[in-house]
Amino acid sequence: GQLDERIVYLSSKNSIETHDVNPAYTSQYCPICGQHFEERYGNHHELTKCKKCS
Ligand SMILES: [Zn+2]
């Protein structure tokens, strides 16, 4: 029925949003020097601080 289709639509939409994240913001490593990030901050932990570069 219509309700089931809506649930499938919403869950697939959520899964797309969950996986549609810029790799640059989720990487554990500095894209400049390759240093492993030890600190993450920001509302979604999307920001990183590199000890070598900062
Ligand atoms: Zn770095």
mmCIF file of the protein (N, C-alpha, C, O) and its ligand, coordinates in Angstrom:
data_MODEL
# 
_entry.id   MODEL 
# 
loop_
_entity.id 
_entity.type 
_entity.pdbx_number_of_molecules 
1 polymer     1 
2 non-polymer 1 
# 
_entity_poly.entity_id                      1 
_entity_poly.type                           'polypeptide(L)' 
_entity_poly.nstd_linkage                   no 
_entity_poly.nstd_monomer                   no 
_entity_poly.pdbx_seq_one_letter_code       GQLDERIVYLSSKNSIETHDVNPAYTSQYCPICGQHFEERYGNHHELTKCKKCS 
_entity_poly.pdbx_seq_one_letter_code_can   GQLDERIVYLSSKNSIETHDVNPAYTSQYCPICGQHFEERYGNHHELTKCKKCS 
_entity_poly.pdbx_strand_id                 A 
# 
loop_
_entity_poly_seq.entity_id 
_entity_poly_seq.num 
_entity_poly_seq.mon_id 
_entity_poly_seq.hetero 
1 1  GLY n 
1 2  GLN n 
1 3  LEU n 
1 4  ASP n 
1 5  GLU n 
1 6  ARG n 
1 7  ILE n 
1 8  VAL n 
1 9  TYR n 
1 10 LEU n 
1 11 SER n 
1 12 SER n 
1 13 LYS n 
1 14 ASN n 
1 15 SER n 
1 16 ILE n 
1 17 GLU n 
1 18 THR n 
1 19 HIS n 
1 20 ASP n 
1 21 VAL n 
1 22 ASN n 
1 23 PRO n 
1 24 ALA n 
1 25 TYR n 
1 26 THR n 
1 27 SER n 
1 28 GLN n 
1 29 TYR n 
1 30 CYS n 
1 31 PRO n 
1 32 ILE n 
1 33 CYS n 
1 34 GLY n 
1 35 GLN n 
1 36 HIS n 
1 37 PHE n 
1 38 GLU n 
1 39 GLU n 
1 40 ARG n 
1 41 TYR n 
1 42 GLY n 
1 43 ASN n 
1 44 HIS n 
1 45 HIS n 
1 46 GLU n 
1 47 LEU n 
1 48 THR n 
1 49 LYS n 
1 50 CYS n 
1 51 LYS n 
1 52 LYS n 
1 53 CYS n 
1 54 SER n 
# 
loop_
_struct_asym.id 
_struct_asym.entity_id 
A 1 
B 2 
# 
loop_
_chem_comp.id 
_chem_comp.type 
_chem_comp.mon_nstd_flag 
ALA 'L-peptide linking' y 
ARG 'L-peptide linking' y 
ASN 'L-peptide linking' y 
ASP 'L-peptide linking' y 
CYS 'L-peptide linking' y 
GLN 'L-peptide linking' y 
GLU 'L-peptide linking' y 
GLY 'peptide linking'   y 
HIS 'L-peptide linking' y 
ILE 'L-peptide linking' y 
LEU 'L-peptide linking' y 
LYS 'L-peptide linking' y 
PHE 'L-peptide linking' y 
PRO 'L-peptide linking' y 
SER 'L-peptide linking' y 
THR 'L-peptide linking' y 
TYR 'L-peptide linking' y 
VAL 'L-peptide linking' y 
ZN  non-polymer         . 
# 
_pdbx_entity_nonpoly.entity_id   2 
_pdbx_entity_nonpoly.name        ? 
_pdbx_entity_nonpoly.comp_id     ZN 
# 
_pdbx_nonpoly_scheme.asym_id         B 
_pdbx_nonpoly_scheme.entity_id       2 
_pdbx_nonpoly_scheme.mon_id          ZN 
_pdbx_nonpoly_scheme.ndb_seq_num     1 
_pdbx_nonpoly_scheme.pdb_seq_num     101 
_pdbx_nonpoly_scheme.auth_seq_num    101 
_pdbx_nonpoly_scheme.pdb_mon_id      ZN 
_pdbx_nonpoly_scheme.auth_mon_id     ZN 
_pdbx_nonpoly_scheme.pdb_strand_id   A 
_pdbx_nonpoly_scheme.pdb_ins_code    . 
# 
loop_
_atom_site.group_PDB 
_atom_site.id 
_atom_site.type_symbol 
_atom_site.label_atom_id 
_atom_site.label_alt_id 
_atom_site.label_comp_id 
_atom_site.label_asym_id 
_atom_site.label_entity_id 
_atom_site.label_seq_id 
_atom_site.pdbx_PDB_ins_code 
_atom_site.Cartn_x 
_atom_site.Cartn_y 
_atom_site.Cartn_z 
_atom_site.occupancy 
_atom_site.B_iso_or_equiv 
_atom_site.pdbx_formal_charge 
_atom_site.auth_seq_id 
_atom_site.auth_comp_id 
_atom_site.auth_asym_id 
_atom_site.auth_atom_id 
_atom_site.pdbx_PDB_model_num 
ATOM   1   N  N  . GLY A 1 1  ? 0.806  -1.201 0.000  1.00 0.00 ? 1   GLY A N  1 
ATOM   2   C  CA . GLY A 1 1  ? 0.000  0.000  0.000  1.00 0.00 ? 1   GLY A CA 1 
ATOM   3   C  C  . GLY A 1 1  ? 0.844  1.257  0.000  1.00 0.00 ? 1   GLY A C  1 
ATOM   4   O  O  . GLY A 1 1  ? 2.071  1.185  -0.063 1.00 0.00 ? 1   GLY A O  1 
ATOM   5   N  N  . GLN A 1 2  ? 0.205  2.391  0.069  1.00 0.00 ? 2   GLN A N  1 
ATOM   6   C  CA . GLN A 1 2  ? 0.934  3.658  -0.009 1.00 0.00 ? 2   GLN A CA 1 
ATOM   7   C  C  . GLN A 1 2  ? 1.868  3.855  1.182  1.00 0.00 ? 2   GLN A C  1 
ATOM   8   O  O  . GLN A 1 2  ? 2.979  4.363  1.028  1.00 0.00 ? 2   GLN A O  1 
ATOM   9   N  N  . LEU A 1 3  ? 1.411  3.449  2.381  1.00 0.00 ? 3   LEU A N  1 
ATOM   10  C  CA . LEU A 1 3  ? 2.214  3.686  3.576  1.00 0.00 ? 3   LEU A CA 1 
ATOM   11  C  C  . LEU A 1 3  ? 3.536  2.931  3.489  1.00 0.00 ? 3   LEU A C  1 
ATOM   12  O  O  . LEU A 1 3  ? 4.585  3.490  3.807  1.00 0.00 ? 3   LEU A O  1 
ATOM   13  N  N  . ASP A 1 4  ? 3.501  1.674  3.064  1.00 0.00 ? 4   ASP A N  1 
ATOM   14  C  CA . ASP A 1 4  ? 4.731  0.904  2.951  1.00 0.00 ? 4   ASP A CA 1 
ATOM   15  C  C  . ASP A 1 4  ? 5.703  1.558  1.981  1.00 0.00 ? 4   ASP A C  1 
ATOM   16  O  O  . ASP A 1 4  ? 6.905  1.612  2.238  1.00 0.00 ? 4   ASP A O  1 
ATOM   17  N  N  . GLU A 1 5  ? 5.187  2.048  0.882  1.00 0.00 ? 5   GLU A N  1 
ATOM   18  C  CA . GLU A 1 5  ? 6.069  2.680  -0.093 1.00 0.00 ? 5   GLU A CA 1 
ATOM   19  C  C  . GLU A 1 5  ? 6.736  3.917  0.492  1.00 0.00 ? 5   GLU A C  1 
ATOM   20  O  O  . GLU A 1 5  ? 7.896  4.210  0.203  1.00 0.00 ? 5   GLU A O  1 
ATOM   21  N  N  . ARG A 1 6  ? 5.984  4.640  1.322  1.00 0.00 ? 6   ARG A N  1 
ATOM   22  C  CA . ARG A 1 6  ? 6.544  5.847  1.919  1.00 0.00 ? 6   ARG A CA 1 
ATOM   23  C  C  . ARG A 1 6  ? 7.675  5.489  2.894  1.00 0.00 ? 6   ARG A C  1 
ATOM   24  O  O  . ARG A 1 6  ? 8.698  6.172  2.939  1.00 0.00 ? 6   ARG A O  1 
ATOM   25  N  N  . ILE A 1 7  ? 7.487  4.426  3.664  1.00 0.00 ? 7   ILE A N  1 
ATOM   26  C  CA . ILE A 1 7  ? 8.522  4.015  4.608  1.00 0.00 ? 7   ILE A CA 1 
ATOM   27  C  C  . ILE A 1 7  ? 9.794  3.608  3.860  1.00 0.00 ? 7   ILE A C  1 
ATOM   28  O  O  . ILE A 1 7  ? 10.902 3.964  4.263  1.00 0.00 ? 7   ILE A O  1 
ATOM   29  N  N  . VAL A 1 8  ? 9.626  2.868  2.781  1.00 0.00 ? 8   VAL A N  1 
ATOM   30  C  CA . VAL A 1 8  ? 10.790 2.465  1.992  1.00 0.00 ? 8   VAL A CA 1 
ATOM   31  C  C  . VAL A 1 8  ? 11.487 3.690  1.426  1.00 0.00 ? 8   VAL A C  1 
ATOM   32  O  O  . VAL A 1 8  ? 12.716 3.761  1.397  1.00 0.00 ? 8   VAL A O  1 
ATOM   33  N  N  . TYR A 1 9  ? 10.696 4.648  0.977  1.00 0.00 ? 9   TYR A N  1 
ATOM   34  C  CA . TYR A 1 9  ? 11.289 5.862  0.406  1.00 0.00 ? 9   TYR A CA 1 
ATOM   35  C  C  . TYR A 1 9  ? 12.104 6.600  1.464  1.00 0.00 ? 9   TYR A C  1 
ATOM   36  O  O  . TYR A 1 9  ? 13.230 7.025  1.203  1.00 0.00 ? 9   TYR A O  1 
ATOM   37  N  N  . LEU A 1 10 ? 11.528 6.752  2.664  1.00 0.00 ? 10  LEU A N  1 
ATOM   38  C  CA . LEU A 1 10 ? 12.213 7.496  3.717  1.00 0.00 ? 10  LEU A CA 1 
ATOM   39  C  C  . LEU A 1 10 ? 13.498 6.791  4.152  1.00 0.00 ? 10  LEU A C  1 
ATOM   40  O  O  . LEU A 1 10 ? 14.525 7.440  4.349  1.00 0.00 ? 10  LEU A O  1 
ATOM   41  N  N  . SER A 1 11 ? 13.443 5.479  4.302  1.00 0.00 ? 11  SER A N  1 
ATOM   42  C  CA . SER A 1 11 ? 14.637 4.777  4.767  1.00 0.00 ? 11  SER A CA 1 
ATOM   43  C  C  . SER A 1 11 ? 15.729 4.811  3.705  1.00 0.00 ? 11  SER A C  1 
ATOM   44  O  O  . SER A 1 11 ? 16.911 4.925  4.032  1.00 0.00 ? 11  SER A O  1 
ATOM   45  N  N  . SER A 1 12 ? 15.340 4.713  2.439  1.00 0.00 ? 12  SER A N  1 
ATOM   46  C  CA . SER A 1 12 ? 16.375 4.771  1.411  1.00 0.00 ? 12  SER A CA 1 
ATOM   47  C  C  . SER A 1 12 ? 16.953 6.178  1.329  1.00 0.00 ? 12  SER A C  1 
ATOM   48  O  O  . SER A 1 12 ? 18.141 6.352  1.056  1.00 0.00 ? 12  SER A O  1 
ATOM   49  N  N  . LYS A 1 13 ? 16.112 7.182  1.566  1.00 0.00 ? 13  LYS A N  1 
ATOM   50  C  CA . LYS A 1 13 ? 16.599 8.558  1.547  1.00 0.00 ? 13  LYS A CA 1 
ATOM   51  C  C  . LYS A 1 13 ? 17.607 8.762  2.682  1.00 0.00 ? 13  LYS A C  1 
ATOM   52  O  O  . LYS A 1 13 ? 18.650 9.387  2.488  1.00 0.00 ? 13  LYS A O  1 
ATOM   53  N  N  . ASN A 1 14 ? 17.289 8.233  3.861  1.00 0.00 ? 14  ASN A N  1 
ATOM   54  C  CA . ASN A 1 14 ? 18.199 8.378  4.992  1.00 0.00 ? 14  ASN A CA 1 
ATOM   55  C  C  . ASN A 1 14 ? 19.530 7.693  4.721  1.00 0.00 ? 14  ASN A C  1 
ATOM   56  O  O  . ASN A 1 14 ? 20.588 8.222  5.064  1.00 0.00 ? 14  ASN A O  1 
ATOM   57  N  N  . SER A 1 15 ? 19.478 6.523  4.111  1.00 0.00 ? 15  SER A N  1 
ATOM   58  C  CA . SER A 1 15 ? 20.718 5.806  3.881  1.00 0.00 ? 15  SER A CA 1 
ATOM   59  C  C  . SER A 1 15 ? 21.575 6.541  2.866  1.00 0.00 ? 15  SER A C  1 
ATOM   60  O  O  . SER A 1 15 ? 22.803 6.497  2.939  1.00 0.00 ? 15  SER A O  1 
ATOM   61  N  N  . ILE A 1 16 ? 20.932 7.219  1.917  1.00 0.00 ? 16  ILE A N  1 
ATOM   62  C  CA . ILE A 1 16 ? 21.709 8.004  0.956  1.00 0.00 ? 16  ILE A CA 1 
ATOM   63  C  C  . ILE A 1 16 ? 22.392 9.164  1.674  1.00 0.00 ? 16  ILE A C  1 
ATOM   64  O  O  . ILE A 1 16 ? 23.571 9.441  1.453  1.00 0.00 ? 16  ILE A O  1 
ATOM   65  N  N  . GLU A 1 17 ? 21.635 9.835  2.537  1.00 0.00 ? 17  GLU A N  1 
ATOM   66  C  CA . GLU A 1 17 ? 22.219 10.965 3.246  1.00 0.00 ? 17  GLU A CA 1 
ATOM   67  C  C  . GLU A 1 17 ? 23.350 10.515 4.170  1.00 0.00 ? 17  GLU A C  1 
ATOM   68  O  O  . GLU A 1 17 ? 24.347 11.217 4.338  1.00 0.00 ? 17  GLU A O  1 
ATOM   69  N  N  . THR A 1 18 ? 23.181 9.345  4.758  1.00 0.00 ? 18  THR A N  1 
ATOM   70  C  CA . THR A 1 18 ? 24.205 8.849  5.672  1.00 0.00 ? 18  THR A CA 1 
ATOM   71  C  C  . THR A 1 18 ? 25.510 8.594  4.941  1.00 0.00 ? 18  THR A C  1 
ATOM   72  O  O  . THR A 1 18 ? 26.590 8.843  5.475  1.00 0.00 ? 18  THR A O  1 
ATOM   73  N  N  . HIS A 1 19 ? 25.404 8.095  3.715  1.00 0.00 ? 19  HIS A N  1 
ATOM   74  C  CA . HIS A 1 19 ? 26.619 7.723  2.997  1.00 0.00 ? 19  HIS A CA 1 
ATOM   75  C  C  . HIS A 1 19 ? 27.134 8.834  2.088  1.00 0.00 ? 19  HIS A C  1 
ATOM   76  O  O  . HIS A 1 19 ? 28.256 8.777  1.585  1.00 0.00 ? 19  HIS A O  1 
ATOM   77  N  N  . ASP A 1 20 ? 26.287 9.850  1.889  1.00 0.00 ? 20  ASP A N  1 
ATOM   78  C  CA . ASP A 1 20 ? 26.702 10.911 0.984  1.00 0.00 ? 20  ASP A CA 1 
ATOM   79  C  C  . ASP A 1 20 ? 27.449 11.975 1.772  1.00 0.00 ? 20  ASP A C  1 
ATOM   80  O  O  . ASP A 1 20 ? 26.935 13.072 1.989  1.00 0.00 ? 20  ASP A O  1 
ATOM   81  N  N  . VAL A 1 21 ? 28.641 11.654 2.190  1.00 0.00 ? 21  VAL A N  1 
ATOM   82  C  CA . VAL A 1 21 ? 29.454 12.580 2.969  1.00 0.00 ? 21  VAL A CA 1 
ATOM   83  C  C  . VAL A 1 21 ? 30.770 12.782 2.234  1.00 0.00 ? 21  VAL A C  1 
ATOM   84  O  O  . VAL A 1 21 ? 31.356 11.837 1.705  1.00 0.00 ? 21  VAL A O  1 
ATOM   85  N  N  . ASN A 1 22 ? 31.209 13.990 2.213  1.00 0.00 ? 22  ASN A N  1 
ATOM   86  C  CA . ASN A 1 22 ? 32.477 14.297 1.538  1.00 0.00 ? 22  ASN A CA 1 
ATOM   87  C  C  . ASN A 1 22 ? 33.624 13.542 2.216  1.00 0.00 ? 22  ASN A C  1 
ATOM   88  O  O  . ASN A 1 22 ? 33.844 13.709 3.416  1.00 0.00 ? 22  ASN A O  1 
ATOM   89  N  N  . PRO A 1 23 ? 34.349 12.724 1.473  1.00 0.00 ? 23  PRO A N  1 
ATOM   90  C  CA . PRO A 1 23 ? 35.444 11.953 2.074  1.00 0.00 ? 23  PRO A CA 1 
ATOM   91  C  C  . PRO A 1 23 ? 36.488 12.837 2.737  1.00 0.00 ? 23  PRO A C  1 
ATOM   92  O  O  . PRO A 1 23 ? 37.161 12.409 3.675  1.00 0.00 ? 23  PRO A O  1 
ATOM   93  N  N  . ALA A 1 24 ? 36.627 14.062 2.257  1.00 0.00 ? 24  ALA A N  1 
ATOM   94  C  CA . ALA A 1 24 ? 37.634 14.952 2.823  1.00 0.00 ? 24  ALA A CA 1 
ATOM   95  C  C  . ALA A 1 24 ? 37.326 15.286 4.275  1.00 0.00 ? 24  ALA A C  1 
ATOM   96  O  O  . ALA A 1 24 ? 38.231 15.572 5.058  1.00 0.00 ? 24  ALA A O  1 
ATOM   97  N  N  . TYR A 1 25 ? 36.036 15.248 4.632  1.00 0.00 ? 25  TYR A N  1 
ATOM   98  C  CA . TYR A 1 25 ? 35.660 15.612 5.999  1.00 0.00 ? 25  TYR A CA 1 
ATOM   99  C  C  . TYR A 1 25 ? 35.594 14.400 6.914  1.00 0.00 ? 25  TYR A C  1 
ATOM   100 O  O  . TYR A 1 25 ? 35.504 14.553 8.132  1.00 0.00 ? 25  TYR A O  1 
ATOM   101 N  N  . THR A 1 26 ? 35.637 13.216 6.358  1.00 0.00 ? 26  THR A N  1 
ATOM   102 C  CA . THR A 1 26 ? 35.529 12.028 7.187  1.00 0.00 ? 26  THR A CA 1 
ATOM   103 C  C  . THR A 1 26 ? 36.849 11.299 7.288  1.00 0.00 ? 26  THR A C  1 
ATOM   104 O  O  . THR A 1 26 ? 36.973 10.344 8.055  1.00 0.00 ? 26  THR A O  1 
ATOM   105 N  N  . SER A 1 27 ? 37.845 11.737 6.521  1.00 0.00 ? 27  SER A N  1 
ATOM   106 C  CA . SER A 1 27 ? 39.124 11.048 6.539  1.00 0.00 ? 27  SER A CA 1 
ATOM   107 C  C  . SER A 1 27 ? 39.772 11.148 7.910  1.00 0.00 ? 27  SER A C  1 
ATOM   108 O  O  . SER A 1 27 ? 39.669 12.173 8.585  1.00 0.00 ? 27  SER A O  1 
ATOM   109 N  N  . GLN A 1 28 ? 40.433 10.087 8.309  1.00 0.00 ? 28  GLN A N  1 
ATOM   110 C  CA . GLN A 1 28 ? 41.145 10.086 9.579  1.00 0.00 ? 28  GLN A CA 1 
ATOM   111 C  C  . GLN A 1 28 ? 42.537 10.693 9.420  1.00 0.00 ? 28  GLN A C  1 
ATOM   112 O  O  . GLN A 1 28 ? 43.249 10.886 10.405 1.00 0.00 ? 28  GLN A O  1 
ATOM   113 N  N  . TYR A 1 29 ? 42.917 10.987 8.198  1.00 0.00 ? 29  TYR A N  1 
ATOM   114 C  CA . TYR A 1 29 ? 44.290 11.417 7.949  1.00 0.00 ? 29  TYR A CA 1 
ATOM   115 C  C  . TYR A 1 29 ? 44.322 12.762 7.251  1.00 0.00 ? 29  TYR A C  1 
ATOM   116 O  O  . TYR A 1 29 ? 43.446 13.073 6.444  1.00 0.00 ? 29  TYR A O  1 
ATOM   117 N  N  . CYS A 1 30 ? 45.322 13.547 7.560  1.00 0.00 ? 30  CYS A N  1 
ATOM   118 C  CA . CYS A 1 30 ? 45.504 14.849 6.933  1.00 0.00 ? 30  CYS A CA 1 
ATOM   119 C  C  . CYS A 1 30 ? 45.776 14.668 5.444  1.00 0.00 ? 30  CYS A C  1 
ATOM   120 O  O  . CYS A 1 30 ? 46.662 13.903 5.062  1.00 0.00 ? 30  CYS A O  1 
ATOM   121 N  N  . PRO A 1 31 ? 45.010 15.376 4.595  1.00 0.00 ? 31  PRO A N  1 
ATOM   122 C  CA . PRO A 1 31 ? 45.230 15.257 3.152  1.00 0.00 ? 31  PRO A CA 1 
ATOM   123 C  C  . PRO A 1 31 ? 46.522 15.922 2.704  1.00 0.00 ? 31  PRO A C  1 
ATOM   124 O  O  . PRO A 1 31 ? 46.976 15.699 1.581  1.00 0.00 ? 31  PRO A O  1 
ATOM   125 N  N  . ILE A 1 32 ? 47.115 16.732 3.563  1.00 0.00 ? 32  ILE A N  1 
ATOM   126 C  CA . ILE A 1 32 ? 48.323 17.460 3.185  1.00 0.00 ? 32  ILE A CA 1 
ATOM   127 C  C  . ILE A 1 32 ? 49.576 16.668 3.541  1.00 0.00 ? 32  ILE A C  1 
ATOM   128 O  O  . ILE A 1 32 ? 50.451 16.466 2.699  1.00 0.00 ? 32  ILE A O  1 
ATOM   129 N  N  . CYS A 1 33 ? 49.657 16.220 4.795  1.00 0.00 ? 33  CYS A N  1 
ATOM   130 C  CA . CYS A 1 33 ? 50.886 15.559 5.234  1.00 0.00 ? 33  CYS A CA 1 
ATOM   131 C  C  . CYS A 1 33 ? 50.670 14.093 5.595  1.00 0.00 ? 33  CYS A C  1 
ATOM   132 O  O  . CYS A 1 33 ? 51.641 13.363 5.795  1.00 0.00 ? 33  CYS A O  1 
ATOM   133 N  N  . GLY A 1 34 ? 49.417 13.648 5.681  1.00 0.00 ? 34  GLY A N  1 
ATOM   134 C  CA . GLY A 1 34 ? 49.154 12.255 5.982  1.00 0.00 ? 34  GLY A CA 1 
ATOM   135 C  C  . GLY A 1 34 ? 49.158 11.927 7.452  1.00 0.00 ? 34  GLY A C  1 
ATOM   136 O  O  . GLY A 1 34 ? 49.022 10.764 7.832  1.00 0.00 ? 34  GLY A O  1 
ATOM   137 N  N  . GLN A 1 35 ? 49.316 12.948 8.296  1.00 0.00 ? 35  GLN A N  1 
ATOM   138 C  CA . GLN A 1 35 ? 49.303 12.742 9.737  1.00 0.00 ? 35  GLN A CA 1 
ATOM   139 C  C  . GLN A 1 35 ? 47.933 12.266 10.197 1.00 0.00 ? 35  GLN A C  1 
ATOM   140 O  O  . GLN A 1 35 ? 46.910 12.775 9.738  1.00 0.00 ? 35  GLN A O  1 
ATOM   141 N  N  . HIS A 1 36 ? 47.908 11.293 11.101 1.00 0.00 ? 36  HIS A N  1 
ATOM   142 C  CA . HIS A 1 36 ? 46.638 10.821 11.646 1.00 0.00 ? 36  HIS A CA 1 
ATOM   143 C  C  . HIS A 1 36 ? 46.057 11.849 12.588 1.00 0.00 ? 36  HIS A C  1 
ATOM   144 O  O  . HIS A 1 36 ? 46.736 12.337 13.491 1.00 0.00 ? 36  HIS A O  1 
ATOM   145 N  N  . PHE A 1 37 ? 44.768 12.180 12.368 1.00 0.00 ? 37  PHE A N  1 
ATOM   146 C  CA . PHE A 1 37 ? 44.129 13.174 13.228 1.00 0.00 ? 37  PHE A CA 1 
ATOM   147 C  C  . PHE A 1 37 ? 43.827 12.569 14.587 1.00 0.00 ? 37  PHE A C  1 
ATOM   148 O  O  . PHE A 1 37 ? 43.248 11.487 14.680 1.00 0.00 ? 37  PHE A O  1 
ATOM   149 N  N  . GLU A 1 38 ? 44.217 13.262 15.626 1.00 0.00 ? 38  GLU A N  1 
ATOM   150 C  CA . GLU A 1 38 ? 43.924 12.807 16.978 1.00 0.00 ? 38  GLU A CA 1 
ATOM   151 C  C  . GLU A 1 38 ? 42.762 13.572 17.578 1.00 0.00 ? 38  GLU A C  1 
ATOM   152 O  O  . GLU A 1 38 ? 42.155 13.115 18.547 1.00 0.00 ? 38  GLU A O  1 
ATOM   153 N  N  . GLU A 1 39 ? 42.441 14.731 17.017 1.00 0.00 ? 39  GLU A N  1 
ATOM   154 C  CA . GLU A 1 39 ? 41.341 15.532 17.546 1.00 0.00 ? 39  GLU A CA 1 
ATOM   155 C  C  . GLU A 1 39 ? 40.339 15.791 16.439 1.00 0.00 ? 39  GLU A C  1 
ATOM   156 O  O  . GLU A 1 39 ? 40.710 16.047 15.294 1.00 0.00 ? 39  GLU A O  1 
ATOM   157 N  N  . ARG A 1 40 ? 39.075 15.721 16.791 1.00 0.00 ? 40  ARG A N  1 
ATOM   158 C  CA . ARG A 1 40 ? 38.011 16.069 15.860 1.00 0.00 ? 40  ARG A CA 1 
ATOM   159 C  C  . ARG A 1 40 ? 37.050 16.988 16.587 1.00 0.00 ? 40  ARG A C  1 
ATOM   160 O  O  . ARG A 1 40 ? 36.788 16.804 17.775 1.00 0.00 ? 40  ARG A O  1 
ATOM   161 N  N  . TYR A 1 41 ? 36.530 17.960 15.892 1.00 0.00 ? 41  TYR A N  1 
ATOM   162 C  CA . TYR A 1 41 ? 35.586 18.872 16.515 1.00 0.00 ? 41  TYR A CA 1 
ATOM   163 C  C  . TYR A 1 41 ? 34.542 19.302 15.496 1.00 0.00 ? 41  TYR A C  1 
ATOM   164 O  O  . TYR A 1 41 ? 34.561 18.853 14.350 1.00 0.00 ? 41  TYR A O  1 
ATOM   165 N  N  . GLY A 1 42 ? 33.627 20.179 15.920 1.00 0.00 ? 42  GLY A N  1 
ATOM   166 C  CA . GLY A 1 42 ? 32.498 20.549 15.071 1.00 0.00 ? 42  GLY A CA 1 
ATOM   167 C  C  . GLY A 1 42 ? 31.270 19.757 15.474 1.00 0.00 ? 42  GLY A C  1 
ATOM   168 O  O  . GLY A 1 42 ? 31.368 18.723 16.134 1.00 0.00 ? 42  GLY A O  1 
ATOM   169 N  N  . ASN A 1 43 ? 30.128 20.252 15.074 1.00 0.00 ? 43  ASN A N  1 
ATOM   170 C  CA . ASN A 1 43 ? 28.867 19.639 15.481 1.00 0.00 ? 43  ASN A CA 1 
ATOM   171 C  C  . ASN A 1 43 ? 28.773 18.192 15.030 1.00 0.00 ? 43  ASN A C  1 
ATOM   172 O  O  . ASN A 1 43 ? 28.151 17.373 15.706 1.00 0.00 ? 43  ASN A O  1 
ATOM   173 N  N  . HIS A 1 44 ? 29.371 17.872 13.917 1.00 0.00 ? 44  HIS A N  1 
ATOM   174 C  CA . HIS A 1 44 ? 29.285 16.503 13.381 1.00 0.00 ? 44  HIS A CA 1 
ATOM   175 C  C  . HIS A 1 44 ? 30.678 15.878 13.300 1.00 0.00 ? 44  HIS A C  1 
ATOM   176 O  O  . HIS A 1 44 ? 30.905 14.942 12.533 1.00 0.00 ? 44  HIS A O  1 
ATOM   177 N  N  . HIS A 1 45 ? 31.592 16.399 14.090 1.00 0.00 ? 45  HIS A N  1 
ATOM   178 C  CA . HIS A 1 45 ? 32.974 15.916 14.064 1.00 0.00 ? 45  HIS A CA 1 
ATOM   179 C  C  . HIS A 1 45 ? 33.531 15.970 12.649 1.00 0.00 ? 45  HIS A C  1 
ATOM   180 O  O  . HIS A 1 45 ? 34.328 15.122 12.248 1.00 0.00 ? 45  HIS A O  1 
ATOM   181 N  N  . GLU A 1 46 ? 33.102 16.975 11.904 1.00 0.00 ? 46  GLU A N  1 
ATOM   182 C  CA . GLU A 1 46 ? 33.511 17.078 10.514 1.00 0.00 ? 46  GLU A CA 1 
ATOM   183 C  C  . GLU A 1 46 ? 34.816 17.840 10.361 1.00 0.00 ? 46  GLU A C  1 
ATOM   184 O  O  . GLU A 1 46 ? 35.396 17.884 9.276  1.00 0.00 ? 46  GLU A O  1 
ATOM   185 N  N  . LEU A 1 47 ? 35.278 18.446 11.467 1.00 0.00 ? 47  LEU A N  1 
ATOM   186 C  CA . LEU A 1 47 ? 36.493 19.239 11.396 1.00 0.00 ? 47  LEU A CA 1 
ATOM   187 C  C  . LEU A 1 47 ? 37.628 18.514 12.107 1.00 0.00 ? 47  LEU A C  1 
ATOM   188 O  O  . LEU A 1 47 ? 37.425 17.831 13.111 1.00 0.00 ? 47  LEU A O  1 
ATOM   189 N  N  . THR A 1 48 ? 38.794 18.678 11.576 1.00 0.00 ? 48  THR A N  1 
ATOM   190 C  CA . THR A 1 48 ? 39.944 18.015 12.162 1.00 0.00 ? 48  THR A CA 1 
ATOM   191 C  C  . THR A 1 48 ? 41.064 19.018 12.341 1.00 0.00 ? 48  THR A C  1 
ATOM   192 O  O  . THR A 1 48 ? 41.094 20.059 11.684 1.00 0.00 ? 48  THR A O  1 
ATOM   193 N  N  . LYS A 1 49 ? 41.973 18.699 13.225 1.00 0.00 ? 49  LYS A N  1 
ATOM   194 C  CA . LYS A 1 49 ? 43.109 19.581 13.458 1.00 0.00 ? 49  LYS A CA 1 
ATOM   195 C  C  . LYS A 1 49 ? 44.381 18.764 13.317 1.00 0.00 ? 49  LYS A C  1 
ATOM   196 O  O  . LYS A 1 49 ? 44.588 17.781 14.029 1.00 0.00 ? 49  LYS A O  1 
ATOM   197 N  N  . CYS A 1 50 ? 45.221 19.183 12.395 1.00 0.00 ? 50  CYS A N  1 
ATOM   198 C  CA . CYS A 1 50 ? 46.464 18.462 12.170 1.00 0.00 ? 50  CYS A CA 1 
ATOM   199 C  C  . CYS A 1 50 ? 47.573 19.105 12.999 1.00 0.00 ? 50  CYS A C  1 
ATOM   200 O  O  . CYS A 1 50 ? 47.802 20.312 12.926 1.00 0.00 ? 50  CYS A O  1 
ATOM   201 N  N  . LYS A 1 51 ? 48.243 18.293 13.773 1.00 0.00 ? 51  LYS A N  1 
ATOM   202 C  CA . LYS A 1 51 ? 49.303 18.834 14.629 1.00 0.00 ? 51  LYS A CA 1 
ATOM   203 C  C  . LYS A 1 51 ? 50.482 19.317 13.813 1.00 0.00 ? 51  LYS A C  1 
ATOM   204 O  O  . LYS A 1 51 ? 51.193 20.237 14.218 1.00 0.00 ? 51  LYS A O  1 
ATOM   205 N  N  . LYS A 1 52 ? 50.689 18.697 12.664 1.00 0.00 ? 52  LYS A N  1 
ATOM   206 C  CA . LYS A 1 52 ? 51.830 19.090 11.843 1.00 0.00 ? 52  LYS A CA 1 
ATOM   207 C  C  . LYS A 1 52 ? 51.572 20.367 11.068 1.00 0.00 ? 52  LYS A C  1 
ATOM   208 O  O  . LYS A 1 52 ? 52.446 21.226 10.957 1.00 0.00 ? 52  LYS A O  1 
ATOM   209 N  N  . CYS A 1 53 ? 50.355 20.486 10.530 1.00 0.00 ? 53  CYS A N  1 
ATOM   210 C  CA . CYS A 1 53 ? 50.065 21.588 9.614  1.00 0.00 ? 53  CYS A CA 1 
ATOM   211 C  C  . CYS A 1 53 ? 49.521 22.821 10.336 1.00 0.00 ? 53  CYS A C  1 
ATOM   212 O  O  . CYS A 1 53 ? 49.633 23.925 9.804  1.00 0.00 ? 53  CYS A O  1 
ATOM   213 N  N  . SER A 1 54 ? 48.944 22.675 11.514 1.00 0.00 ? 54  SER A N  1 
ATOM   214 C  CA . SER A 1 54 ? 48.324 23.824 12.172 1.00 0.00 ? 54  SER A CA 1 
ATOM   215 C  C  . SER A 1 54 ? 49.259 24.445 13.204 1.00 0.00 ? 54  SER A C  1 
ATOM   216 O  O  . SER A 1 54 ? 48.898 25.425 13.855 1.00 0.00 ? 54  SER A O  1 
HETATM 217 ZN ZN . ZN  B 2 .  ? 48.824 17.816 8.123  1.00 0.00 2 101 ZN  A ZN 1 
# 
